[in-house]
Each structure stands twice: as C-alpha cells, then as structure tokens.
Amino acid sequence: MFPEREAPAVVAACNRSRRRDVDASVQTRSADQPSVQIRRVHALVNPASGGVGPRSAADLEDLLAELGLDHRVSELTPGRFEAVTRAAIDGGPDLMVVLGGDGTARMVAEMCGPQGPMVAPLCGGTMNKLGRSLYGRKPWRQALVCALTRGEACWMPGGEVDGRSFYCSAMLGTPALWARAREAVRSHKLDLTWRHALTAARSAFQIRLDYEFDGEVGQGWVMDLICPTVSRALSRDDRILEMAVLDLPDSRSGFRLALANLIGDWRADPGVTVRPCLSARAWARDPIPAMLDGEFFSLGREVTARFLPRAFRALALATDANGHSSTCG
C-alpha cells in the first residue's frame, strides 16, 4: 500500500453539448455530482481473459503506484469472481478498475450499479466492446492513464433481462449455447468444448421465441437487444435499445444472411426485423438460452427485458464541446 495523496479531479460533465435535441437529464448526466476525487482504487484482473498476460496484475499495480493512488489489485479466480468483487466494492473505493473481457466488466458493473463506485472497464478480453466504446483502441495502460488524468464521470446506459444487466448486447435463443463451448476452450477443457459444441449444433433453431415489445408481437429464432453504446444504428445518447429479431424460414435464408453479414449490414436482410425498444417480453416452450455481453445464462421459459438509462457510472475520457474524446499521448 502506498501513501495517499491527492489525485487529479475527475470532472463529471459528460457530453453536455453533444446533442441539443436531447433532454436536459441526458445532456448533464452527472450534473448531480459536480466533481469526483479519485484517491482510492481497487483493480480486478481476470487472468483467464484473452488479452491479459501473466504480468498484467503486477504491471497494473506498478502503474497505480506511480500515479500515487491508494490502491489494491486482486486477481479473479474461478468460483470466487463474485465474492472477490463484492469484497472489493464493500471496501469503498472511488474507482473499480477492471482488466478483463466484456463478461468480467458486466459482472463488476452490475454489482456496482448506479449507487456504487465508478468503473473503468479496460480492454483485456477478446471483443472489448464496452472498453472500446469508452477508450477507443488505446492499450489498457494508456487508456487508464488518460482516464485518470483527463477523464470524467459518465452515466452509462444498459439493459436488463430477467433481472440480469447487460451493457453491450443480450442474445436470446439457441445460438447463445455456443458461448459455453467458447468458455470451455478458454479453460482448455477439450472434452467439454466438444460436448458443448455438439449440443449447440444439434439445438440450432429448435427453440422458437414468441415476443412482444412496445405493442408489437411476433415470432423468431433469435432475439438480440443492443445497447446504444455499441449499436451502429443508435446514437450513444439515445435513451432506447435496438432490438433485432431473426426469423429464417429455410437454409437458403441462412446462407443469404451469412453473406450479408460478410459484405454488408445484416440488419438489411428481409429475415431480420429491427426496431427501437424500451421494453420487451419473450417466451418459449423450453428454458431460453441467453448470452449477456458474451456470458452464457439459462433463463426461464418467459423473460422480460427493459432499457436502463443510468445503469452505472464509468470513468470515461473527457469530451470537447463537439462530443469528441480528448487526445492523450
């Protein structure tokens, strides 16, 4: 532990001038917290994430020490993710730094919620959708230094399915079963990988979903809810989810969709229904497989989903009057 000294202030004035047509509560998302002092930091490192190396925890600890912050660094081990995270949050840090993938960031952000400490989800995984939405493609060391020295507190939107939060996307339907095979690959469990892959292949398009959202009803094989932070169709300031429902009548439609995904925008395919969505409900004859920010969950036969305008507070890069992130060397 290093002696505590004053760290740079993090001014909470997120995206004040991005859009004039957005209501005042969005333009001044953190106006109720005019300034935030970051002195105590607890960093969580997931060594199993694809972009985390064997020295990442030590390197992160050295960096926080160089910045003069009162800090702790904890590695997440299988079976103790939630316990270690809960203990870290209960310690009362000003900031939770997460070095891992979107699934790890999802868990930490969900446990922090809107009342907990700020979260800095660094890019340490494979996709890193949440981290890149905040810090671009900067390496995690550069992103953290920039955020701590020239950052601001920012409310992050999200969604909730069956009481579980997500901040990138939520996929409902049998394709979500492939997430279990991917996790087995990460754990180097080849037999389990094969079993999960075989189950996912055999179960493809076997659970048909009925859905209802904002007064519209329909059916489909896959239902995808996408947050405005990562959606191509929505602005980051939009207070709504993007919902895409996939309904393929035959194998030729599947080939057409795959081709569209490679050379264009899959949303334009006639087998895909895309709508803005504030809340939704889905039901099926069997339990519904789901993938929330890359992590697999088995849900009930009926689930509800909704948009969360203030899901958690993130430490983001400061933006100028035009909404552009400030440069940081």
C-alpha positions as CSV (number, residue, x, y, z in Angstrom):
1,M,0.0,0.0,0.0
2,F,1.3,3.4,-0.9
3,P,0.6,6.6,1.0
4,E,-2.5,8.5,0.0
5,R,-2.1,11.8,-1.9
6,E,-4.4,13.9,-3.9
7,A,-5.1,12.6,-7.4
8,P,-6.4,14.6,-10.3
9,A,-10.0,15.6,-10.1
10,V,-12.4,13.8,-12.4
11,V,-14.9,16.4,-13.6
12,A,-18.4,14.9,-14.1
13,A,-19.8,16.8,-17.1
14,C,-20.4,14.0,-19.6
15,N,-21.4,15.0,-23.1
16,R,-23.1,18.3,-22.2
17,S,-23.1,19.6,-25.7
18,R,-23.4,16.5,-27.8
19,R,-26.9,17.0,-28.9
20,R,-29.4,19.9,-28.4
21,D,-32.4,17.7,-29.1
22,V,-31.8,15.5,-26.0
23,D,-33.5,16.4,-22.8
24,A,-31.5,18.1,-20.0
25,S,-31.1,15.0,-17.9
26,V,-29.1,13.3,-20.7
27,Q,-27.0,16.4,-21.6
28,T,-25.9,16.7,-18.0
29,R,-25.8,13.1,-17.0
30,S,-23.5,13.7,-14.0
31,A,-24.6,17.2,-13.1
32,D,-25.8,15.9,-9.7
33,Q,-22.1,15.1,-8.9
34,P,-20.2,18.2,-10.0
35,S,-16.8,16.7,-9.2
36,V,-15.3,13.4,-8.1
37,Q,-12.0,13.0,-6.4
38,I,-10.3,9.7,-7.1
39,R,-8.0,8.7,-4.3
40,R,-8.7,5.0,-3.6
41,V,-8.7,2.5,-6.4
42,H,-9.4,-1.3,-6.4
43,A,-8.4,-3.1,-9.6
44,L,-9.7,-6.5,-10.5
45,V,-7.8,-8.6,-13.0
46,N,-9.1,-11.7,-14.8
47,P,-6.1,-13.8,-15.8
48,A,-8.4,-16.0,-18.0
49,S,-9.3,-13.2,-20.3
50,G,-7.8,-13.4,-23.8
51,G,-5.8,-10.1,-23.6
52,V,-4.5,-10.4,-20.0
53,G,-0.9,-11.6,-19.7
54,P,0.9,-13.3,-16.8
55,R,2.4,-10.0,-15.6
56,S,-0.7,-7.8,-16.1
57,A,-1.6,-7.7,-12.4
58,A,1.9,-6.7,-11.4
59,D,2.1,-4.1,-14.2
60,L,-1.2,-2.6,-13.2
61,E,-0.1,-2.4,-9.6
62,D,3.1,-0.6,-10.6
63,L,1.2,1.9,-12.7
64,L,-1.2,2.7,-9.9
65,A,1.7,3.2,-7.6
66,E,3.4,5.5,-10.0
67,L,0.3,7.6,-10.1
68,G,0.4,7.9,-6.3
69,L,-3.0,6.3,-5.7
70,D,-4.1,4.4,-2.6
71,H,-4.8,1.1,-4.4
72,R,-5.3,-2.6,-4.2
73,V,-5.1,-5.2,-7.0
74,S,-6.9,-8.5,-6.9
75,E,-6.9,-11.4,-9.3
76,L,-10.2,-13.2,-10.0
77,T,-10.1,-17.0,-9.7
78,P,-12.7,-19.5,-10.9
79,G,-15.5,-19.9,-8.4
80,R,-14.7,-16.7,-6.5
81,F,-15.4,-13.9,-9.0
82,E,-18.5,-12.5,-7.2
83,A,-17.0,-13.0,-3.7
84,V,-13.8,-11.1,-4.6
85,T,-15.8,-8.4,-6.4
86,R,-18.2,-7.9,-3.5
87,A,-15.4,-7.6,-1.0
88,A,-13.7,-5.0,-3.2
89,I,-16.8,-2.9,-3.5
90,D,-17.5,-3.2,0.2
91,G,-14.1,-1.7,0.8
92,G,-15.4,1.7,-0.5
93,P,-13.1,2.6,-3.4
94,D,-13.7,5.6,-5.5
95,L,-13.0,3.6,-8.6
96,M,-13.1,0.0,-9.7
97,V,-10.7,-0.8,-12.5
98,V,-11.5,-3.9,-14.4
99,L,-8.9,-5.6,-16.6
100,G,-10.7,-8.4,-18.5
101,G,-13.3,-9.0,-21.1
102,D,-16.9,-7.8,-21.6
103,G,-18.2,-10.6,-19.3
104,T,-16.0,-9.6,-16.4
105,A,-16.8,-5.9,-16.9
106,R,-20.5,-6.8,-17.0
107,M,-20.3,-8.6,-13.6
108,V,-18.4,-5.8,-11.9
109,A,-20.6,-3.0,-13.4
110,E,-23.8,-4.9,-12.4
111,M,-22.6,-5.3,-8.8
112,C,-21.6,-1.6,-8.6
113,G,-24.8,-0.4,-10.1
114,P,-25.8,3.2,-10.1
115,Q,-25.1,3.7,-6.4
116,G,-21.7,2.1,-6.3
117,P,-18.2,3.3,-7.2
118,M,-17.2,4.3,-10.8
119,V,-16.0,1.6,-13.1
120,A,-13.1,1.7,-15.6
121,P,-13.5,-1.3,-17.9
122,L,-10.1,-1.7,-19.6
123,C,-9.7,-3.7,-22.7
124,G,-8.3,-7.1,-21.6
125,G,-10.6,-9.5,-23.4
126,T,-11.3,-10.6,-27.0
127,M,-14.1,-8.3,-28.2
128,N,-13.8,-5.5,-25.6
129,K,-16.9,-3.7,-26.9
130,L,-17.5,-1.8,-23.7
131,G,-13.9,-0.8,-23.2
132,R,-13.6,0.4,-26.8
133,S,-16.8,2.4,-26.5
134,L,-15.2,4.4,-23.7
135,Y,-11.5,4.4,-24.6
136,G,-11.3,3.5,-28.3
137,R,-8.5,1.2,-29.3
138,K,-5.9,2.5,-26.8
139,P,-3.8,-0.1,-25.0
140,W,-5.1,-0.5,-21.5
141,R,-2.1,1.2,-19.8
142,Q,-2.5,4.3,-22.0
143,A,-6.3,4.3,-21.6
144,L,-6.1,4.2,-17.8
145,V,-3.6,7.0,-17.5
146,C,-5.7,9.1,-19.9
147,A,-8.9,8.4,-17.9
148,L,-7.3,9.1,-14.5
149,T,-5.6,12.4,-15.7
150,R,-8.0,13.7,-18.2
151,G,-11.2,11.8,-17.6
152,E,-14.8,12.5,-16.4
153,A,-17.6,10.6,-14.7
154,C,-20.2,9.5,-17.2
155,W,-23.5,7.7,-16.8
156,M,-23.6,4.5,-18.9
157,P,-26.9,3.1,-20.2
158,G,-27.6,-0.6,-20.3
159,G,-30.4,-3.2,-20.4
160,E,-31.8,-5.8,-18.1
161,V,-33.1,-9.3,-18.9
162,D,-34.8,-11.3,-16.2
163,G,-33.1,-9.2,-13.5
164,R,-29.6,-9.5,-15.1
165,S,-27.9,-6.5,-16.5
166,F,-26.0,-6.1,-19.8
167,Y,-24.1,-3.2,-21.3
168,C,-23.3,-4.3,-24.8
169,S,-25.9,-6.8,-26.0
170,A,-28.2,-9.6,-25.0
171,M,-28.9,-12.6,-27.3
172,L,-31.8,-14.8,-26.6
173,G,-32.1,-18.1,-28.4
174,T,-30.2,-21.3,-29.2
175,P,-27.2,-19.6,-30.8
176,A,-26.3,-18.4,-27.3
177,L,-25.4,-22.1,-26.5
178,W,-22.1,-21.5,-28.4
179,A,-20.9,-19.3,-25.5
180,R,-20.5,-22.4,-23.3
181,A,-18.2,-24.0,-25.9
182,R,-16.1,-20.8,-26.1
183,E,-15.7,-20.7,-22.3
184,A,-14.6,-24.4,-22.3
185,V,-11.9,-23.5,-24.9
186,R,-10.7,-20.7,-22.7
187,S,-10.4,-23.2,-19.8
188,H,-8.5,-25.7,-22.0
189,K,-11.2,-28.3,-21.4
190,L,-11.3,-30.0,-24.8
191,D,-13.8,-32.8,-24.0
192,L,-16.2,-30.2,-22.5
193,T,-15.7,-28.0,-25.6
194,W,-16.7,-30.8,-27.9
195,R,-19.8,-31.7,-25.9
196,H,-21.0,-28.1,-25.7
197,A,-20.3,-27.5,-29.4
198,L,-22.2,-30.7,-30.3
199,T,-25.1,-29.6,-28.1
200,A,-25.2,-26.1,-29.7
201,A,-25.1,-27.6,-33.2
202,R,-27.9,-30.1,-32.6
203,S,-30.0,-27.4,-30.9
204,A,-29.7,-24.9,-33.6
205,F,-33.1,-23.3,-34.4
206,Q,-35.0,-25.7,-32.1
207,I,-36.4,-23.2,-29.7
208,R,-38.8,-20.7,-31.4
209,L,-39.4,-17.5,-29.5
210,D,-42.6,-15.6,-29.2
211,Y,-42.1,-11.9,-28.4
212,E,-43.9,-8.7,-27.6
213,F,-42.3,-5.3,-27.4
214,D,-43.8,-1.8,-27.3
215,G,-47.2,-3.2,-28.5
216,E,-45.8,-5.3,-31.4
217,V,-46.0,-9.2,-31.3
218,G,-44.2,-11.7,-33.5
219,Q,-42.0,-14.9,-33.6
220,G,-38.4,-15.5,-34.3
221,W,-35.4,-17.8,-33.7
222,V,-33.1,-15.3,-32.2
223,M,-33.7,-12.0,-30.4
224,D,-30.9,-9.6,-29.9
225,L,-31.1,-6.5,-27.7
226,I,-28.3,-4.0,-28.4
227,C,-27.3,-1.0,-26.2
228,P,-26.8,2.5,-27.7
229,T,-23.1,2.4,-26.6
230,V,-22.3,-0.3,-29.2
231,S,-25.2,-0.1,-31.7
232,R,-24.4,1.0,-35.2
233,A,-28.0,2.3,-35.7
234,L,-28.3,4.4,-32.4
235,S,-26.5,7.4,-31.1
236,R,-24.8,6.9,-27.8
237,D,-27.2,9.5,-26.3
238,D,-30.3,7.7,-27.4
239,R,-32.4,6.5,-24.5
240,I,-33.5,3.2,-26.0
241,L,-32.3,-0.3,-27.1
242,E,-32.1,-1.6,-30.6
243,M,-33.9,-4.9,-31.0
244,A,-33.2,-7.3,-33.9
245,V,-35.3,-10.5,-34.4
246,L,-34.0,-13.2,-36.7
247,D,-36.6,-15.4,-38.4
248,L,-35.2,-17.7,-41.1
249,P,-37.7,-19.9,-42.9
250,D,-35.1,-22.2,-44.7
251,S,-31.4,-22.9,-45.1
252,R,-31.1,-20.6,-48.2
253,S,-32.2,-17.7,-46.0
254,G,-29.4,-18.6,-43.6
255,F,-26.8,-18.6,-46.4
256,R,-28.2,-15.2,-47.5
257,L,-27.9,-13.8,-44.0
258,A,-24.3,-15.1,-43.6
259,L,-23.3,-13.5,-46.9
260,A,-25.0,-10.2,-45.9
261,N,-23.1,-10.2,-42.7
262,L,-19.8,-10.6,-44.6
263,I,-20.3,-7.9,-47.2
264,G,-22.8,-5.5,-45.7
265,D,-25.2,-4.9,-42.9
266,W,-27.1,-8.0,-41.7
267,R,-29.9,-5.7,-40.4
268,A,-31.0,-5.1,-44.0
269,D,-31.8,-8.7,-44.6
270,P,-35.5,-9.4,-45.1
271,G,-35.3,-12.2,-42.4
272,V,-34.3,-9.7,-39.8
273,T,-36.8,-7.3,-38.0
274,V,-35.1,-4.3,-36.4
275,R,-36.9,-1.9,-34.1
276,P,-36.1,0.6,-31.3
277,C,-37.2,-0.9,-28.0
278,L,-37.8,0.3,-24.4
279,S,-39.2,-2.9,-23.0
280,A,-39.9,-6.4,-24.3
281,R,-41.1,-9.8,-23.3
282,A,-40.2,-13.2,-24.8
283,W,-41.5,-16.7,-24.1
284,A,-40.9,-20.3,-25.4
285,R,-41.9,-23.9,-24.6
286,D,-38.4,-24.6,-23.1
287,P,-36.0,-22.6,-21.0
288,I,-34.4,-19.8,-23.0
289,P,-30.6,-19.8,-23.6
290,A,-29.1,-16.3,-23.3
291,M,-25.8,-14.6,-23.9
292,L,-25.3,-11.4,-22.0
293,D,-22.1,-9.5,-23.0
294,G,-20.6,-12.8,-24.1
295,E,-21.5,-14.8,-21.0
296,F,-24.0,-17.7,-21.1
297,F,-27.1,-17.8,-18.9
298,S,-30.0,-20.3,-18.9
299,L,-33.2,-18.3,-18.3
300,G,-36.8,-19.3,-17.7
301,R,-39.5,-20.0,-20.2
302,E,-40.7,-16.4,-20.1
303,V,-38.4,-13.4,-19.6
304,T,-38.8,-9.6,-19.6
305,A,-36.3,-7.0,-20.8
306,R,-36.0,-3.3,-20.3
307,F,-33.8,-0.3,-21.0
308,L,-31.7,1.2,-18.1
309,P,-30.8,4.8,-18.7
310,R,-28.5,5.1,-15.8
311,A,-27.0,1.6,-15.3
312,F,-23.6,2.5,-13.7
313,R,-21.1,5.3,-13.6
314,A,-18.0,4.9,-15.8
315,L,-14.7,6.8,-15.8
316,A,-14.6,8.0,-19.4
317,L,-12.3,10.1,-21.5
318,A,-13.2,13.8,-21.4
319,T,-15.0,15.1,-24.4
320,D,-14.9,18.6,-26.0
321,A,-17.9,20.7,-27.0
322,N,-18.4,18.6,-30.1
323,G,-18.6,15.3,-28.3
324,H,-15.1,14.2,-29.4
325,S,-12.8,12.4,-26.9
326,S,-9.8,14.5,-25.9
327,T,-6.5,13.3,-27.2
328,C,-4.0,11.8,-24.8
329,G,-0.5,10.8,-25.7
